[in-house]
Protein backbone atom coordinates (compact mmCIF):
# COMPACT_ATOMS: atom_id res chain seq x y z
CA UNK A 1 0.00 0.00 0.00
CA UNK A 2 1.74 3.16 -1.24
CA UNK A 3 0.46 6.74 -1.46
CA UNK A 4 1.72 10.33 -1.60
CA UNK A 5 0.54 12.79 1.08
CA UNK A 6 0.90 16.56 1.12
CA UNK A 7 0.61 18.85 4.15
CA UNK A 8 2.01 22.13 5.47
CA UNK A 9 4.81 20.14 7.18
CA UNK A 10 6.50 16.76 6.89
CA UNK A 11 5.23 15.74 10.32
CA UNK A 12 1.65 16.57 9.40
CA UNK A 13 1.99 14.58 6.17
CA UNK A 14 3.17 11.57 8.19
CA UNK A 15 0.25 11.93 10.59
CA UNK A 16 -2.17 12.03 7.66
CA UNK A 17 -0.67 8.80 6.31
CA UNK A 18 -0.94 7.09 9.68
CA UNK A 19 -4.59 8.13 10.02
CA UNK A 20 -5.51 6.88 6.54
CA UNK A 21 -3.66 3.58 6.85
CA UNK A 22 -4.96 3.06 10.38
CA UNK A 23 -1.48 2.22 11.61
CA UNK A 24 1.20 3.68 13.84
CA UNK A 25 3.67 5.95 12.06
CA UNK A 26 6.53 3.69 13.21
CA UNK A 27 5.15 0.87 11.03
CA UNK A 28 5.07 3.02 7.89
CA UNK A 29 8.01 3.65 5.54
CA UNK A 30 8.33 7.31 4.50
CA UNK A 31 10.18 8.89 1.61
CA UNK A 32 10.30 12.70 1.73
CA UNK A 33 9.85 13.92 -1.83
CA UNK A 34 9.65 17.64 -1.11
CA UNK A 35 9.86 19.88 1.93
CA UNK A 36 8.37 23.35 2.40
CA UNK A 37 10.84 26.13 1.60
CA UNK A 38 11.50 29.40 3.35
CA UNK A 39 11.62 32.64 1.44
CA UNK A 40 14.30 35.23 2.08
CA UNK A 41 11.85 36.90 4.43
CA UNK A 42 11.34 33.70 6.46
CA UNK A 43 7.92 32.89 5.08
CA UNK A 44 7.11 29.24 4.40
CA UNK A 45 6.37 28.54 0.75
CA UNK A 46 4.81 25.37 -0.68
CA UNK A 47 3.88 22.14 1.08
CA UNK A 48 5.61 18.99 2.20
CA UNK A 49 5.20 16.00 -0.09
CA UNK A 50 5.79 12.57 1.44
CA UNK A 51 5.52 9.12 -0.10
CA UNK A 52 4.24 6.63 2.46
CA UNK A 53 4.30 2.85 2.10
CA UNK A 54 2.55 0.55 4.53
CA UNK A 55 2.73 -3.23 4.40
CA UNK A 56 0.55 -4.49 7.26
CA UNK A 57 1.53 -7.64 9.10
CA UNK A 58 -0.99 -10.44 9.52
CA UNK A 59 -1.38 -9.46 13.17
CA UNK A 60 -2.20 -5.90 12.07
CA UNK A 61 -4.80 -7.17 9.59
CA UNK A 62 -6.44 -9.40 12.19
CA UNK A 63 -6.38 -6.57 14.73
CA UNK A 64 -8.02 -4.13 12.32
CA UNK A 65 -10.69 -6.64 11.36
CA UNK A 66 -11.60 -7.48 14.96
CA UNK A 67 -11.73 -3.80 15.91
CA UNK A 68 -14.09 -2.96 13.04
CA UNK A 69 -16.38 -5.85 13.96
CA UNK A 70 -16.51 -4.86 17.62
CA UNK A 71 -17.23 -1.23 16.82
CA UNK A 72 -19.99 -2.34 14.45
CA UNK A 73 -21.45 -4.34 17.34
CA UNK A 74 -21.63 -1.20 19.44
CA UNK A 75 -18.61 -1.91 21.63
CA UNK A 76 -17.11 1.57 21.19
CA UNK A 77 -14.47 1.22 23.93
CA UNK A 78 -13.16 -2.09 22.58
CA UNK A 79 -9.60 -2.78 23.71
CA UNK A 80 -7.48 -5.44 22.01
CA UNK A 81 -4.06 -6.37 23.37
CA UNK A 82 -1.87 -8.27 20.92
CA UNK A 83 0.91 -10.61 22.02
CA UNK A 84 3.13 -12.08 19.31
CA UNK A 85 3.76 -15.84 19.52
CA UNK A 86 6.14 -18.14 17.64
CA UNK A 87 3.86 -18.59 14.62
CA UNK A 88 0.94 -16.29 15.31
CA UNK A 89 -0.57 -13.93 17.84
CA UNK A 90 -2.77 -13.98 20.94
CA UNK A 91 -5.55 -11.38 21.07
CA UNK A 92 -6.89 -10.39 24.48
CA UNK A 93 -10.22 -8.66 23.84
CA UNK A 94 -12.16 -6.53 26.30
CA UNK A 95 -14.71 -3.73 26.32
CA UNK A 96 -17.98 -2.71 27.95
CA UNK A 97 -20.53 -5.46 27.41
CA UNK A 98 -18.13 -7.73 25.57
CA UNK A 99 -17.96 -10.46 28.22
CA UNK A 100 -21.76 -10.71 28.28
CA UNK A 101 -21.72 -11.34 24.53
CA UNK A 102 -19.14 -14.14 24.67
CA UNK A 103 -21.75 -16.73 25.61
CA UNK A 104 -21.51 -19.79 27.80
CA UNK A 105 -19.26 -21.63 25.36
CA UNK A 106 -17.38 -18.66 23.94
CA UNK A 107 -19.17 -18.54 20.59
CA UNK A 108 -18.20 -14.90 19.95
CA UNK A 109 -14.53 -15.53 20.72
CA UNK A 110 -14.58 -18.55 18.41
CA UNK A 111 -16.23 -16.58 15.62
CA UNK A 112 -13.74 -13.69 15.84
CA UNK A 113 -10.87 -16.15 15.92
CA UNK A 114 -12.10 -18.07 12.89
CA UNK A 115 -13.04 -15.10 10.71
CA UNK A 116 -9.91 -13.05 11.47
CA UNK A 117 -7.82 -16.13 10.62
CA UNK A 118 -9.49 -16.30 7.21
CA UNK A 119 -8.98 -12.58 6.59
CA UNK A 120 -5.30 -12.32 7.52
CA UNK A 121 -4.22 -15.62 5.95
CA UNK A 122 -5.41 -14.63 2.48
CA UNK A 123 -2.12 -12.76 1.99
CA UNK A 124 0.10 -15.80 1.47
CA UNK A 125 0.36 -19.50 2.25
CA UNK A 126 2.37 -19.12 5.46
CA UNK A 127 -0.20 -19.94 8.11
CA UNK A 128 -0.54 -17.40 10.91
CA UNK A 129 -2.21 -18.79 14.01
CA UNK A 130 -4.83 -16.58 15.66
CA UNK A 131 -6.09 -17.21 19.18
CA UNK A 132 -8.56 -15.08 21.10
CA UNK A 133 -9.36 -14.74 24.79
CA UNK A 134 -11.07 -12.38 27.19
CA UNK A 135 -10.36 -12.06 30.89
CA UNK A 136 -9.25 -15.69 31.28
CA UNK A 137 -12.33 -17.22 29.64
CA UNK A 138 -10.38 -19.93 27.77
CA UNK A 139 -8.75 -21.24 30.93
CA UNK A 140 -12.07 -21.33 32.80
CA UNK A 141 -13.70 -23.18 29.91
CA UNK A 142 -10.78 -25.62 29.79
CA UNK A 143 -11.22 -26.45 33.48
CA UNK A 144 -14.96 -26.99 32.99
CA UNK A 145 -14.35 -29.39 30.10
CA UNK A 146 -11.68 -31.31 32.02
CA UNK A 147 -14.04 -31.74 34.98
CA UNK A 148 -16.78 -32.90 32.61
CA UNK A 149 -14.44 -35.41 30.96
CA UNK A 150 -13.43 -36.89 34.33
CA UNK A 151 -17.05 -37.14 35.48
CA UNK A 152 -18.26 -38.85 32.31
CA UNK A 153 -15.22 -41.16 32.19
CA UNK A 154 -15.79 -42.32 35.79
CA UNK A 155 -19.45 -43.04 35.01
CA UNK A 156 -18.40 -45.07 31.96
CA UNK A 157 -15.94 -47.07 34.06
CA UNK A 158 -18.63 -47.75 36.63
CA UNK A 159 -21.46 -48.88 34.38
CA UNK A 160 -19.55 -49.93 31.25
CA UNK A 161 -21.86 -48.00 28.95
CA UNK A 162 -20.53 -45.79 26.18
CA UNK A 163 -21.35 -42.10 26.59
CA UNK A 164 -21.57 -39.40 23.90
CA UNK A 165 -20.89 -35.76 24.70
CA UNK A 166 -22.56 -32.82 22.97
CA UNK A 167 -21.00 -31.55 19.72
CA UNK A 168 -17.86 -29.47 20.26
CA UNK A 169 -15.31 -27.63 18.16
CA UNK A 170 -11.81 -29.12 17.56
CA UNK A 171 -10.21 -27.11 20.38
CA UNK A 172 -12.69 -28.36 22.97
CA UNK A 173 -12.58 -31.95 21.69
CA UNK A 174 -8.81 -32.01 22.17
CA UNK A 175 -9.24 -30.94 25.78
CA UNK A 176 -11.65 -33.84 26.35
CA UNK A 177 -9.34 -36.34 24.62
CA UNK A 178 -6.35 -35.14 26.66
CA UNK A 179 -8.26 -35.48 29.95
CA UNK A 180 -9.61 -38.94 29.11
CA UNK A 181 -6.15 -40.17 28.08
CA UNK A 182 -5.03 -39.69 31.70
CA UNK A 183 -7.73 -42.03 33.05
CA UNK A 184 -7.11 -45.77 33.02
CA UNK A 185 -9.86 -48.05 31.77
CA UNK A 186 -11.50 -45.65 29.32
CA UNK A 187 -10.82 -44.34 25.85
CA UNK A 188 -12.25 -41.60 23.63
CA UNK A 189 -12.78 -40.97 19.96
CA UNK A 190 -14.53 -38.39 17.80
CA UNK A 191 -17.36 -39.16 15.43
CA UNK A 192 -19.59 -37.22 13.06
CA UNK A 193 -19.13 -34.28 10.74
CA UNK A 194 -18.72 -30.62 11.63
CA UNK A 195 -20.45 -28.81 13.19
CA UNK A 196 -22.02 -31.86 14.86
CA UNK A 197 -18.77 -33.73 15.53
CA UNK A 198 -18.66 -35.02 19.10
CA UNK A 199 -16.58 -37.09 21.49
CA UNK A 200 -17.50 -40.66 22.44
CA UNK A 201 -16.11 -42.05 25.71
CA UNK A 202 -16.15 -45.80 26.19
CA UNK A 203 -14.71 -48.43 28.52
CA UNK A 204 -11.70 -50.50 27.49
CA UNK A 205 -12.98 -53.43 29.59
CA UNK A 206 -15.75 -55.71 28.37
CA UNK A 207 -18.70 -56.10 30.71
CA UNK A 208 -21.05 -59.08 30.64
CA UNK A 209 -24.74 -59.10 31.41
CA UNK A 210 -24.21 -60.45 34.92
CA UNK A 211 -22.41 -57.21 35.78
CA UNK A 212 -18.90 -58.71 35.98
CA UNK A 213 -15.87 -57.43 34.08
CA UNK A 214 -13.48 -59.57 32.13
CA UNK A 215 -10.25 -59.08 34.02
CA UNK A 216 -7.82 -61.44 32.24
CA UNK A 217 -7.43 -64.48 30.02
CA UNK A 218 -8.85 -67.87 31.00
CA UNK A 219 -11.13 -66.93 33.88
CA UNK A 220 -12.20 -69.82 36.16
CA UNK A 221 -15.54 -70.61 37.74
CA UNK A 222 -17.21 -73.51 39.66
CA UNK A 223 -14.54 -74.23 42.23
CA UNK A 224 -11.53 -73.60 40.03
CA UNK A 225 -12.70 -75.63 36.99
CA UNK A 226 -12.50 -73.84 33.67
CA UNK A 227 -15.92 -72.88 32.43
CA UNK A 228 -16.29 -74.55 29.02
CA UNK A 229 -19.59 -72.95 28.24
CA UNK A 230 -19.50 -70.25 25.57
CA UNK A 231 -19.20 -66.76 27.00
CA UNK A 232 -22.29 -64.73 27.39
CA UNK A 233 -23.09 -62.54 24.45
CA UNK A 234 -21.65 -59.05 24.49
CA UNK A 235 -24.03 -56.59 22.92
CA UNK A 236 -22.74 -53.78 20.75
CA UNK A 237 -24.23 -50.59 22.11
CA UNK A 238 -22.76 -48.36 19.42
CA UNK A 239 -25.44 -46.28 17.77
CA UNK A 240 -25.99 -46.26 14.03
CA UNK A 241 -24.78 -42.66 13.98
CA UNK A 242 -21.48 -43.65 15.58
CA UNK A 243 -20.97 -46.54 13.16
CA UNK A 244 -21.29 -44.20 10.21
CA UNK A 245 -18.45 -42.00 11.39
CA UNK A 246 -15.86 -44.23 13.07
CA UNK A 247 -12.96 -42.97 10.99
CA UNK A 248 -10.85 -40.59 13.15
CA UNK A 249 -10.18 -37.06 11.94
CA UNK A 250 -6.69 -35.48 12.05
CA UNK A 251 -7.81 -32.40 13.94
CA UNK A 252 -8.64 -34.58 16.93
CA UNK A 253 -5.07 -35.81 17.29
CA UNK A 254 -3.58 -34.99 20.66
CA UNK A 255 -0.31 -34.15 18.89
CA UNK A 256 -1.97 -31.26 17.09
CA UNK A 257 -1.87 -28.96 20.12
CA UNK A 258 -4.79 -27.19 21.69
CA UNK A 259 -5.27 -24.87 18.74
CA UNK A 260 -5.76 -26.37 15.29
CA UNK A 261 -5.14 -24.39 12.09
CA UNK A 262 -8.59 -22.86 12.05
CA UNK A 263 -10.67 -23.29 15.14
CA UNK A 264 -14.29 -22.41 15.57
N, C-alpha and C positions, 0 to 999 in steps of 0.2 A: 504494500500500500504506500504510494508515493504521491506527494502533492506539494505545490508551492503556495506559501502563505506570505501575505504582505501586511505590514503594520507600521505604526510610527517608529517602533524600535524593534531590535532583534529579539529582545526578551518578550515583548508582547506578541510577536509572530510565533515564538515557540509556545507560548501559552495558548494561542489560538489553535495550534496544531494538536496540542495535548487534549484540549477540550473536544475537538472534532473526532480525534481517534479514540477518545475515551480511555486514555492511558496516561501513565505518569511520564513526564518529560524525560526522565532518566532512561526510559525504555525506547525512546525515539532517536533515530540518527538524524542529525541536522547538518545541512550544508548551506553556509551563508553565501548567497549569490550577490547580494548588494546591501550595503549599509547606508543609512541616511548620512548626508554630508552637511558640513557647516559652511556657511558663507563667510566672507571676510568680516562680516559684522556679527558673527556668532549665531546667526539664525539657522535653524535646522531646515534643510531642503530635501525633498524626496522622502521615500519610505524604505523600510528594510524589506528585503525579499529573501525568504528562507525556504530552501527545499527540505521537506521533512519526509522521512521514510520510516514506516512502522511495520514490523513483522511480528505480529502477536504470537506468543507461545500458546501451546495447547491449554495450559493452565489459565492464561488470560482469556482465551476464547470461552472456556467452560465457566469462568468467573462472570464474564459479561453476560452470558446466556442466563445463568441462574439469577443474576441480579435483575435482569429485565423481566423474567418470569415472576419473581417475588414482588416487584413493584407493580406489575400488572394485576397481581392478586390483592393489592391493597396494603402490602406490608412495606410502607414507605421508609421505615427506619431499619430495613434489612441490613444485617451486618454479616459479612462472610470473611472468615479468616482462612487463608490458604497456607498449607504446610507442604512443601515439596517432599516427595518420597523418592525412592530409588528409580521407579519407573512410572511415576504418576504424581498425584497430589491428593491430599486430604482436605476436604472443605467442611469447616465448622460453621454451621448456619444458625443464626439467631435473629430475633426481631419480635416486636410486639404482636402477639397472637400466633406466632409461627408454631410454637410447641403444641398449641391446641389443634392445629391443622395436620400435624404429623400422623395422627391416628394411632390406634392401638398397636398395629403391626408395622408402623413406619411407612405407610404407602406413599406419602408425599416425599420422604427422603429417597425412597427407592425410585420414584418417578424422576426426580431431579437428577439422580445419579445416572440413570439409564439414558435419559434424553441428552444430558450434557456430554455423556460419553460419545453418543452418536454424532453430535455437532462438532466436537473438537477433533475427533478421529477421522473426519472426512479429508483432512489436509494431506495425510500420507498414510503409508501402511505400517508405520511404527506405532504399535498400540500404546496408548497413554491411559493408565488406570486411574479412574475417578472413584473416590469413595466419599460419602457424605455422612455427617453426623450432626447432632444438635444436643448440647448439654448432657452428654453421656448416654443418649438413648440407645445406641448400638450395644453398649456393654450391658445395660439393664435388660435389653431384649435377649441377649446371648445367655444371661443367667437364667431367665425365664424358660428358654428353650432347653437348656441343660437340665434344669429341674424337671421339666416335663418328660424329657427322654428317660431320666432315671426312674421316674414314677411309672411310666408305661412299661419300661423294660422289666422292672421288678414284678409288675402284675403278670407279664407274659411268662416270666420264670415260674411264678406261683401256679398259674392255671394252665400253662402250656398252650394257650390259644394265641394265634397271630393277631396283632393289632395294627390298624392302619391309622396314621395321623392325618390331619387335614392338609390340603394342598399347601405347599410352601415354595418360595423361590430358591434358587440354587444356594445362595448364601446361608439361608436358614436350614436347608437340608444338610449341608455339610456340618453344621453345628450339632445336629441330631446324630448324624453318623459318627462323628468324633466322640460324642458322649457315650453312645451305645458300645463303641469299640473298646471302651474301658471296663465294660461289665461282662463278666464271665457267664456263659450259658445262654447268651442271646446274640442275635445278629440283626443287621438291618440292610435294606436295599431300597432303591427308589423305583417306582413304577408309574406309568402313565405318561401323558404328553402335556407340555406346558399349555396353559397355565394351571393345569389340574394335576401336575406331577406331585406325588406324595411319597412319604417314607413308610415302609412296612417293617415292623419289628416282630421277629419270630424267635422261638426257642430253638436252640441247637440240640436239645435232647428230645427224643421221641417219648410221647406219653401214651399209654394204653388206656382202654376204657375203664379198667378197674382203678385208675387213678395213680398207678405206679409208674415210675420212670425207668427207662432202660439204662442201667448204670454201666455195664460192661459186657464183654462177650461171654456167651455160654452161661447164662444165669441158671441157678438150680432151684428146684422146688421139691415139695413132698419128701422132707427128711433128707435132703442131700442128693436125691436121684435127679438126673437130668430130665427135664420135662420134654418128652418127645412129641407132644402135641404141637400142631402148627401154631405160631404166634397169633394172638388176636389181631384182627384187622385194624390197620391204622388208617383213619379217614383223612383224606386231603381236604383241609378247610380253606384252601386258597380260592378266592372268588374268581369268577370268570373274567372280571376286569383285570385282576392281577395277572392271570395267565396270559392275557393278551399283550402285556407289556413287561415281560420278565427281563428283557435285554437291558443291562445297565447302561447308563449314559455317562460320558466322560466328565461332565460338569459335576457329577456327584463323587468323583474320586477324592479321597482325603488328601492326596498329594497335590491337589490343585490350589490349596490355600483357601482361606476364608472368603476371598473375593475372586470370583471368576472374571473372565474378560468383560462381559457385560452382565451386570446383575440387575434384576428387577423383581 
